Amino acid sequence: MHRLMLGDVEVIRVVEWQGPFVPVPDLVAETAGEVWKANEDWLVPDHWEPDTDRMVVALQTWVLRSGGRTVLVDTGVGKGRERPGSPPFHRWQGDLLRGLAKAGVRPQDVDVVVNTHLHMDHVGGNTVEADAEWIPAFAHAQYLIPAADDFHFGPDGGYGNGSQADGRLIYEDSIAPLHRTGQAVRWDGYHRIDEHLTLESAPGHTPGSSVLRLASGGDRAVFVGDLLHSPVQILQPCCNSNACLDSEQAVASRLRVLQRAADQRELLVPAHFAGAAGAVEVRRGGGGFTLGPWATGSLSGAADAEDGG
């Protein structure tokens, strides 16, 4: 469990799973192999397994305690989902509720759930199975869902037109139940959660991909979902993941977010960065971007840490 304070907002990292996943070409094929080799000293062991060329990633949820409310950012793969077209996640036994309990968060405590986008590894913990039906895992929560993704991955958009092998299953077990209970809130463009937290569209990876910005006191952070899968993409921001649906839009969103993160010293918090911290500051350098300090106990404390790359 990793906790830090950003202004008046407590941030808790709940890791569902962390370890070597797929070979680099299977997820970020556009990145150059020589960049991985040139940065091996800090990519290993937290982000890369060079002997197998596999990326090390995390499945995780970020818990934000802000303004007296509890906000979850993404909910992982879930437990016992039928995903026959996605073997790594088929009947995955993730246990978000157990991880939240360790962090002192009960299901009834959750006020807001943010799905940065509607890929299977970001929405699976939205619901739980009860009496052979999928129901919302957080009975009192509002679920914030990007409208463009809800359309694209829902029945009106043909369940993503095959962009996810198990698209219909994902929507029906993780999103549709939220609509049935009236807990799903679709938003587009910009959405303010409270005085510290705002959502902004950052399309490309999916039509409705979004980022969550945190600003409290002098501290800043941006939770970017799948805008990046590896810190190598900070060094090579024009390289997309293989799952990006609109390459040109994805690059534009990534550059825009990285530029602001560097200029405003926002802590960059991607969905899948592994290692002890899972979040890093970004700097300008060499005509592009470099890695600043990794997160420690607080953003101000991180500023004094040794650079990660």
Summary of the structure (lengths in Angstrom):
residues: 309
radius of gyration: 18.0
end to end distance: 24.2
largest distance: 57.3
contacts: 1112
relative contact order: 0.16
helix: 28%
strand: 33%
